[in-house]
Every structure is written in C-alpha cells, then in structure tokens.
Amino acid sequence: MIPAMVTACASLMIAITAYWLNYQGETRRSLRKARIDWISSQLKDLYGPLLVLTETNEKAWIEYRRRYIVPIDAGSVADALPEQEEVQWRTWVEAVFAPTAQKMREIITARGDLIIGGEMPPVILDFCAHSATYDALLASWDGAGPIKTPLVHHPGSSFLSYVRESYGILKAEQEYLLKMTRENDRVDFTRSAC
C-alpha cells in the first residue's frame, strides 16, 4: 500500500512539475514574441523609415553644401545670397530639404508612441520644431518675405546620431531575441522528437 502511495505521489509531483515547467516556458516564449513584435514595429514603422530619410537628407545636404555653399571666409554670413545661389537654395529647400523634413515629422508624429524610452528625446523635439519652421519659410517665399532659412535650426549631427544609434540598438536586440527563439525552438524540437 505504501509503495503504491509513494508511486502515486511521485507521479503527481512529476505531472505538476512538468505542467509548471511547460507553463513557464510558454510564458517566456509569449513574452519574447511580444518583445520581438514591439521591436519589429519600432523598426518598421518608426526608426527604419526615419533612418532612411535622415541618411538620404544628410547625403543631399553634404552634396548641396559641397557644390553650392561659398566657403565662410569668402564672404560674410550676413551678406545676402547672390541671385543664382538664392535660386539654388530655394530649389533645394522646396524640392529636397523641406519635403524630407516634413515626411520625417509626419512619421514621428504618427508613430511617436514607438520612441525608445519613457519621454520624447529633446533632439526629436528640436528636429520637429525645425521641420515646422519650413512651413513659414516656404509661405514667406510666396510673398516678399525676408526669411531665407528656417527660424529653428536643424539639431545637426546629434539628430542623425540619435536615429542611427536607436536603430542599431533595436536591430541588435531584435537579432538577439530571434536567435534565442531559434535556439529554444531547436531544443524544444529535439525534446519532442525523443
């Protein structure tokens, strides 16, 4: 009688332990999948498009600056642009810089909930303010306004660095989680095959 009770208790303990381990494994898999889905959304809906547009805009700005901006020592910053340079500047602002900044601001505004961290980074807010001032710049060009550049300056390399670093951090975490999922799936497959 006692051996039968011991066997029954042992069987019950094994069943409870197996259930608990399976439940813990499923919970971990579920949490990992939710984290992978969140990171994938951050990359696909916010940081990926933002990185492409930021890198594109940076390359365009470097090329514009290389071809059209007169070196600082060649003239005063306060001097008005010669007509040819002003036409070139307006063309680039209207066709490249303002539309790209607007697209980036729209992405940030629409998907700001995907920003890393609990608060909106100041560099993002600075960029959005810069982008918004393009609206006034373009409106003043339709009339005889004196504004030649956005009132709020671009945050510069800190914005590009933020976008690059954030994308890199998310991409590394995504790859790590996917690797862990593949390894766990392989172990689970091996266990189930035995």
C-alpha positions as CSV (number, residue, x, y, z in Angstrom):
1,M,0.0,0.0,0.0
2,I,2.7,2.5,0.9
3,P,4.8,1.8,-2.2
4,A,1.6,2.5,-4.3
5,M,1.0,5.8,-2.4
6,V,4.7,6.8,-2.9
7,T,4.4,6.0,-6.6
8,A,1.1,7.9,-6.9
9,C,2.6,10.9,-5.1
10,A,5.7,10.8,-7.2
11,S,3.6,10.6,-10.4
12,L,1.5,13.6,-9.2
13,M,4.7,15.6,-8.4
14,I,6.2,14.8,-11.8
15,A,3.0,15.9,-13.5
16,I,2.8,19.1,-11.5
17,T,6.4,19.9,-12.2
18,A,6.1,19.2,-15.9
19,Y,3.0,21.4,-16.1
20,W,4.7,24.2,-14.2
21,L,7.9,24.0,-16.4
22,N,5.7,23.9,-19.6
23,Y,3.8,26.9,-18.3
24,Q,7.0,28.8,-17.5
25,G,8.4,28.0,-21.0
26,E,5.2,29.1,-22.7
27,T,5.2,32.4,-20.7
28,R,8.8,33.1,-21.6
29,R,8.0,32.4,-25.3
30,S,5.0,34.6,-25.2
31,L,6.8,37.5,-23.6
32,R,9.7,37.1,-26.1
33,K,7.3,37.0,-29.0
34,A,5.6,40.2,-27.7
35,R,9.0,41.9,-27.4
36,I,10.1,40.8,-30.9
37,D,6.8,42.2,-32.3
38,W,7.2,45.5,-30.4
39,I,10.8,45.9,-31.6
40,S,9.8,44.9,-35.2
41,S,7.1,47.6,-35.1
42,Q,9.6,50.2,-33.8
43,L,12.0,49.3,-36.7
44,K,9.4,49.0,-39.4
45,D,7.1,51.9,-38.5
46,L,9.5,54.5,-37.0
47,Y,13.2,54.0,-36.8
48,G,13.6,52.3,-40.2
49,P,11.9,54.9,-42.3
50,L,13.4,57.7,-40.2
51,L,16.9,56.3,-40.7
52,V,16.4,56.1,-44.5
53,L,15.1,59.6,-44.7
54,T,17.7,61.0,-42.3
55,E,20.6,59.4,-44.2
56,T,19.1,60.5,-47.5
57,N,18.7,64.0,-46.3
58,E,22.3,64.0,-44.8
59,K,23.8,62.9,-48.1
60,A,21.8,65.5,-50.0
61,W,22.9,68.3,-47.6
62,I,26.5,67.2,-47.9
63,E,26.3,67.3,-51.7
64,Y,24.5,70.7,-51.7
65,R,27.0,72.2,-49.3
66,R,29.9,70.8,-51.3
67,R,28.6,72.2,-54.6
68,Y,26.8,75.4,-53.7
69,I,27.9,77.0,-50.4
70,V,30.6,79.5,-50.7
71,P,33.3,78.9,-48.0
72,I,32.8,81.1,-44.9
73,D,35.9,83.1,-45.3
74,A,34.9,84.1,-48.8
75,G,32.1,86.3,-47.6
76,S,30.1,87.4,-44.6
77,V,27.2,85.2,-43.4
78,A,25.1,88.4,-43.1
79,D,25.6,89.1,-46.8
80,A,22.6,88.4,-49.0
81,L,23.0,85.5,-51.3
82,P,23.7,86.3,-54.9
83,E,20.6,85.7,-57.0
84,Q,22.0,82.4,-58.6
85,E,22.7,81.0,-55.1
86,E,19.4,82.1,-53.7
87,V,17.6,80.3,-56.6
88,Q,19.6,77.2,-56.0
89,W,18.9,77.4,-52.2
90,R,15.1,77.8,-52.8
91,T,15.1,74.9,-55.3
92,W,16.8,72.6,-52.8
93,V,14.7,73.7,-49.9
94,E,11.4,73.3,-51.8
95,A,12.3,70.0,-53.6
96,V,14.5,68.2,-51.1
97,F,15.0,69.6,-47.6
98,A,11.5,70.7,-46.6
99,P,9.6,67.7,-48.1
100,T,12.0,65.3,-46.4
101,A,11.8,67.1,-43.1
102,Q,8.0,67.1,-43.4
103,K,8.0,63.3,-44.0
104,M,10.2,62.7,-41.0
105,R,8.0,64.9,-38.8
106,E,4.9,63.1,-40.0
107,I,6.4,59.7,-39.2
108,I,7.5,61.0,-35.7
109,T,4.1,62.5,-35.1
110,A,2.2,59.4,-36.2
111,R,4.4,56.8,-34.5
112,G,5.8,58.7,-31.6
113,D,4.5,56.0,-29.3
114,L,7.3,53.8,-30.6
115,I,10.1,56.1,-29.4
116,I,12.6,54.3,-27.2
117,G,12.3,55.3,-23.5
118,G,9.6,56.9,-21.4
119,E,10.0,60.5,-22.7
120,M,10.3,62.2,-26.1
121,P,14.0,62.9,-26.6
122,P,14.8,66.6,-26.9
123,V,16.7,66.1,-30.1
124,I,13.5,64.8,-31.7
125,L,11.5,67.8,-30.5
126,D,14.2,70.1,-31.8
127,F,14.1,68.4,-35.2
128,C,10.2,68.6,-35.3
129,A,10.4,72.4,-34.4
130,H,13.0,72.8,-37.2
131,S,10.7,71.0,-39.7
132,A,7.7,73.0,-38.7
133,T,9.5,76.3,-39.4
134,Y,10.0,75.2,-43.0
135,D,6.2,75.9,-43.4
136,A,6.7,79.6,-42.5
137,L,9.8,79.8,-44.7
138,L,8.0,78.4,-47.7
139,A,5.0,80.6,-47.1
140,S,7.2,83.7,-46.9
141,W,8.8,82.9,-50.3
142,D,5.4,83.2,-51.9
143,G,5.3,86.8,-50.9
144,A,8.2,89.2,-50.4
145,G,9.3,88.0,-47.0
146,P,12.9,88.4,-46.0
147,I,13.3,84.9,-44.4
148,K,15.9,82.8,-46.2
149,T,16.3,79.9,-43.7
150,P,14.2,78.1,-41.1
151,L,13.9,80.0,-37.8
152,V,14.7,77.0,-35.8
153,H,18.0,75.4,-36.9
154,H,18.4,71.7,-37.6
155,P,19.8,69.9,-34.5
156,G,22.7,68.8,-36.6
157,S,24.7,65.6,-36.2
158,S,23.0,64.8,-32.8
159,F,19.8,64.0,-34.6
160,L,21.5,61.7,-37.1
161,S,23.4,60.1,-34.3
162,Y,20.3,59.5,-32.3
163,V,18.5,57.9,-35.2
164,R,21.5,55.7,-36.2
165,E,22.1,54.6,-32.6
166,S,18.5,53.9,-31.8
167,Y,18.1,51.8,-35.0
168,G,21.3,49.9,-34.2
169,I,20.3,49.2,-30.6
170,L,16.9,47.9,-31.7
171,K,18.3,45.9,-34.6
172,A,20.8,44.2,-32.2
173,E,18.1,43.4,-29.7
174,Q,15.8,42.0,-32.4
175,E,18.6,39.8,-33.7
176,Y,19.4,38.5,-30.2
177,L,15.8,37.7,-29.5
178,L,15.3,36.0,-32.8
179,K,18.5,33.9,-32.2
180,M,17.2,32.9,-28.7
181,T,13.9,31.9,-30.2
182,R,15.5,29.8,-32.9
183,E,17.7,28.1,-30.3
184,N,14.8,27.4,-27.9
185,D,12.7,26.1,-30.8
186,R,15.6,23.8,-31.8
187,V,15.8,22.5,-28.2
188,D,12.0,22.0,-28.0
189,F,12.0,20.2,-31.3
190,T,14.8,17.9,-30.1
191,R,13.0,17.2,-26.8
192,S,9.7,16.4,-28.6
193,A,11.5,14.1,-31.1
194,C,12.9,12.0,-28.3
